[in-house]
Amino acid sequence: MTETLPKNKGPDKKDDKRYWLDDMNNVYKIFWALVVVCALLFVADAFYHKHVVYEFENWFGFFGLFGFTVSFALVLTARELRKLLMRDEDFYDR
């Protein structure tokens, strides 16, 4: 019993289906929506009372800036750690 692939499918055929995020305009819309949401959350920091443990937690926008800084540092650390931990493609085949 042989299995046949449809005419437009196969290892050398390209899938013609387009997805929503394939259009760069939609990617830009998501990016700018996230920028607006982050800016609104940053400004919202001025409109509520915080119960802080340390005085630096009371700084305007502290948690937003802290979160951004730590996530940026995490990405850079993971990038360097990958160089140390990366194995060859056939590591487990040997």
N, C-alpha and C positions, 0 to 999 in steps of 0.2 A: 504494500500500500504506500503510495507516494503522496506526499503533501504538496499541494501547489499554493503559491502565494498569489494574491490578487495582482492584477497588472500594474497598479500604481504603488505596490509595496515591494519590499525586498531590500537586500543589503546595499544595492547600488542606486536605489530609487529614493527620492527625497519626499518626505511627508509634506503635502501641500496645505495641511490644516494650519490656519493662523489662530493664535490665541490672543486674548485681550491685552496681555502685557507685551506682545510683539510690536505693538504700535507705540512708538516713542512718545507720542502726545499723551497717552495714558500714563506712562511712567512719569512724565513731568507733572501731570496732575496729582499723582500720588505723592511725589516728592514735595510739591508746594503745599499740599494739604497737610502733610506732616510738619512742615516748617510753621504753618499757621497754628496748628494745634500746639506745638511746642512753645511758640511765642505766647499764646494765650495762657498756657499753664504757667509760664514764667511770670507773666503779669499778674496772674491770679494769686501769686505768692504774697502780694501786698494786701489782699483783702480777707485774710483769716488770721486768727491768733494761734500761734504755735506754742506748745508746751515743750520747751527744750531742756536738755540736760546740760549741754555745753553752750557757752555764749556764741561761739562761731556758727552754731546751727541757726541762730537768729538772723544772720546776714541775709540780705535780700537775694533770692535765687540760689541759695547755697546748695540745696539738694539737686537742683537741675544741673548746676555746674559740676558738682561732685560726681553725679551719675555719668555725665558726658566724659569727664576726665578719666574716671576709672574704666569705663567701657573702651575708651580709646587706648588706654594703657594695656588693657587686656588683649585687644587685637594685636598690638605691637609685640607683646610678650608671646602670644600664641604663634605669631609669624616667626619669631626667632626660635621658639621651642620646636617648631616643625622641622627646622634644619637639623636639630640635634636628634630627634626621634624618627625621622623619615627612613624607611627601609627601601630596598630595591623592589621592583615590581614582582620579581620571581622569588622573593625571600622565603615564602612558605612552600614553594614548589621544590626547593632544594632539600 
